[in-house]
């Protein structure tokens, strides 16, 4: 199965093409330009790098959030448009799930992963996961908290209080930004492009019967968009 995946939850984001689990091409977005300026050209570019055209794609996968509101909406709309015009299935994947899964690849079973996405306003979008061994030998993650938006120090204090003897590793740009402010200083997983993991999780969701029609694709905001907060 050829999978085209897109991440627009961060300023740069990424796109990838996979053949089942094999990465054919991956590209990091140009953070100096908006997603609106770069899409759908970046999708065409990564398909070209893979030596394929859109006609070869079997499945679309996209990060459904949380993340920057404008970029998130543009990414979802771009993939919905392709799905509608090409009659392709499209699956949305939580960016928090993706961050935790990416970090879990290099962590032992039982480790906790805190996915932190910078939410601005002094907050992070966050969710805590436990790493476990999958039936195929690959690590899996299970969420042990709900997704939320909160101040990093408050979240870290809560998590380390609940799990005082368990290693907690942060993943995501929120972790990179705030880890040094935690007490004790938090460990952070190496940053990675998310599009390949989005493709793998999207394929897994599709195979297990997740909704995959364009109208079923919905953003995961966690917190109200900034424009609504300001208006309030």
PyMOL commands that set and color helices and strands:
alter all, ss='L'
color gray80, all
select helices_A, chain A and resi 35-38+41-49+54-56+69-86+95-104+152-162+173-181+195-207+214-216+226-231
alter helices_A, ss='H'
color red, helices_A
select strands_A, chain A and resi 2-7+14-19+22-28+59-65+89-94+112-118+124-133+139-143+148-150+168-171+187-188
alter strands_A, ss='S'
color yellow, strands_A
deselect
rebuild
show_as cartoon
